[in-house]
Amino acid sequence: MIDFVEANKSASTSKIKNMTFFSLHFQDIVFYTLAIILLIAGLRVITTRNPVYAALYLVLAFFTAAGIWLLLEAEFLAIALVLVYVGAVMVLFLFVVMMLDINLDKLREGFWKALPVALPVGGLMAVEMVMIVGVRNFGADVVATPAARPADYSNTAELGRVLYTDYLLPFELASVVLLVAIVAAIALTLRDRKDSKSMDPAKQVLVKKADRLRIVKMDAVVEDAEAPAAAEEAK
């Protein structure tokens, strides 16, 4: 019975993969749709003027990238992208952006002055990306089609095996770089500033009652009840 159900699932999956629309397979249509949405969302991230809208477009880009990873049968990476980046990092980023009340006018100052330097640098980076991620290195004749995997195949286990064997050194170096970044962020946040107020627990413990409370003797002042009446009569 189980074999019959698995056979039906594989048959239905193959039918969906073999469906064609305008001489394109169903997976190709889904890929091109997600890729177009991802490109538009990425462009809007860097072109929109409102930082909150930019963060929302980045969330959309993360979701579409997760969809492309699902097409590549990398379910673990897709779920990790949605849970970690969309569920935690982007929510925190949106909270910080909305709470900081950023002055956009100051951020835009000097933009056109940096444009003559930014355009050549951006063009050089684009040329390098095209040269690396191009047909020569990632073409259909260079990259082989991945073999079909059985139903019980776990890409999470395979990813962990490759990560902790073949790429162990880069993984450890990346963890060290992230640790240094965390320590640097904490050190920059905790720097001494004139407008910040801090408490010293050691001095608080040494404080005595006489330091907190001071009793001052003052002569009693009795208000004359006739003075207000005389002032009213004078008016």
Disulfide bonds with the S-S distance in Angstrom:
none
